Amino acid sequence: VDWAALTRQESVFAMDMRPILPWIPGVMPSALMAFSPDPGRVPELEKALQGLMATIAAIAPEVLSFEKLSRDDTGSTLYNLRIRPWNDLPVLQLAVRGSEFLFVLGESLFHDALGLLEGTSGTSLIDTERYAMAFGELSRAAPQTTFVDAAKAVDDVRAQILPLIGDDYNNRTEREVAAELFDLCRVVDTVAHTTHAEGFTVVGEEWIRFNERAVE
């Protein structure tokens, strides 16, 4: 498989600090790769990724299972790698719709992205006021853009970690210290970066926005 071909056309990589399964805090964050290859390459790439997931499931069939689902109402084909001990919940998922692919580690992020892809639910990140504010006067039509919602990432991690710190008398101070540390980490609000070419020169521009506490 020519894996480099996955990103020769339009592609997106995203990470979400929510855990891969909503009810298991403190685990690895969710991650997504979305790409749109040449339509002529869709069958072979779909077959390769399907084979990869099936091979992973076959390594430990007592723990993992693999399934293929067709959604006739939306035209999407879904491939799920499920964890048997956790009520067969999907943890690694692939969706193919036309020439568009979603390859996602994480249940919540997958459903959010699939809803956007199928046009059934959700709001696109680039249409939000926060995204527009982060980029300011930078061109969002640049060939390559990067957006980091630093404050939201801190808030998502905080929501997972603080409940794990006991609230009895002895640990109350520890929780207060942890909360203060998370507040300090929020001094960077957003980071926006664009990359474009000017002749033979690659130009990168970046805006870093800080919150009110950092200004003070």
N, C-alpha and C positions, 0 to 999 in steps of 0.2 A: 504494500500500500504506500502510495506517495503521500505521506502525512503532510508534507509542506503544502500540498494543494488545498488543504482545508482552509488556509487563510489567504489564498491568492486573490480571492474575491472579497466581498464585504464580510467582516467578522467582528464579533463582540466577545469580550471576556469580562465577567463580572464576579465579584465576591460579595456575599451577604453575611454579616456577622451573626445572623440567627443560626442555631444549630441545624444539622442536616435533618433531624427529626424534632419537631417542636417540643415534645415532652421530655427530651434528654438534654438538660442544660450543660454548658461547659465542655461540649464536644467540639470537633472541628467545624469551621464555618462552612456554609453552603457555597458552591461555586458553579458557574455556568459558562459554557462556550456556545455561542450561536454563530452560525456561518451559512453563507449562501454560495455554494460552489457552482461551477459551470453545470447547467442542467444535464448535459451528457454524462457527467460523472456521478450523478446522484445514485444510480443503481449500485455501482461498485462500492461507493463509500458507505451506503446504507448496509450493504451486505457485510462489509468489513467491520463496521461498528457493531452490528448485530452479532457477528461471530465472536468479536472480542468479549461482549457481555456474556454470551453463552459459554465461552471458555472459562471465564471467571466463575460462573455459577457451577460449572462442572468440577472445579477444583475442590469444592466442599459442598456437595449436594445435600448433606444433612443440615447445613446452615443456610445455604443460598438456593434460590430458585429463579428461573428466567421465564418470562412470558412475552408474547406479542399480542397486541390489541389493535383492532382497526376501528376508527370512529367515522362511520359513514356520514354522519351529519356534518362533520367539519372537514373531512378529507385528510385527517391526520392518522398516522400509524405510530403507535407507542410501543416501546420496548422497556420492560421493567426488570431490574435486578432486585429481588426481594430478600429480606432476612426472615427466615422461618421462625426463629425463636421470638421474634417481635411481631407476632400475628401477621406475618407475611407483608409487612410494610415495605414499600419501595424505597430504596436508598440511592440507587443510581438509575437514571432514566434517560431515554432517548426518544425524541419526537421528530418525525419527518413529515413535512407538509409541503407538497410541491418540491421546490428546490431549496427549501429552508430546513435547517437542522437545529435542534436544541439538544445539547448533551449536558445533563445537569446532575450534580451531586447535592441532594437536598430536596426534601418533599415540598416545603413551602415555596421556595424559589422556583421550583419547576412549575407548580400550578399557577403562580403569578405570571411567569413568562409564557406559558402555553395559552393562558387566557388572552394575553396581548397578541400573540401570534395568530390565534384563531379569530380575534376580534370579538370575543364573547364577554370579556370583563377586563377591568384594570385600567390604570392610567399610565401612559408611557412616561418614563423618567425624564426624557428630554422636554416634555410638555409641562413639567412642574415649575412653579415659581422659584423654588430653591435652586434648581438646575440653572435656570436663566440668570439668577442673581450671581451664582458662582462664576459663570463665564463672563458676565459683564459685557465689555466691548470686544472680547475675543471672538473670532469667527467660529461659529459652531458648524460651518460648512467645510472646515479643514479636513484634509484626508485622514488625519488621525487625531482623535481627541481622548483625553483621560479626565475622569471626574471622580473625586474622592470626597464623600460626605463624611468627613472625619468626626464631626460631633455626633452624628447618628451612629457611627460604628462604636464610639465610646459608650453611648447610651444603650446599645444592644448588648454589649459585653457586660455593662453594669447591671442590666436587668437579669442576666444569668448568674453573675457572681455574688451580688449582695445577698440574695436569699439563702445562699449556702453558708453565710456567716451567721452563727447563732445570735439570737437577740436576748439571751439571758444577761444577768448583771455583769458577769465577768467578760463577756464578749461584746457588750454594747459599745465600748470605746473602740474596739477593733472595727466594728461596722462604721462608726463615725469617721475614723481615719480613712477607711477604704473609700467611703463616699467622697471625702475631701480630695483624695487622690484622683478619683474619676473626674471630679469637677476641674481639677488642674489640667487634666489631659484634654479637656474640651476647649482650651485656649485657641486651637486651630479649628475653625469652623468648616471651611471647605477648601479644596484644592482643585483648580481647573488648569489643564495643560492642552495646548494644541501644537501640532507639528505640520509644517508645510514646506514646500520647496520654492525657492526663488532662484531660478536658473540652476546652477550646479551646487547651490548652497541649501542645506537643510536648516530651517529656522524653527526653533521652539520658543513658545511664549507661555508664561505661567502666571496665574493669579492665585495668591494665597490670601484668604480672608480670615481674620481673627475675630473672636467675639469681644464683647464689651469688657470682660474681665481682663483680657490681655492688654487692651488699650489703657485701662486704668493702671 
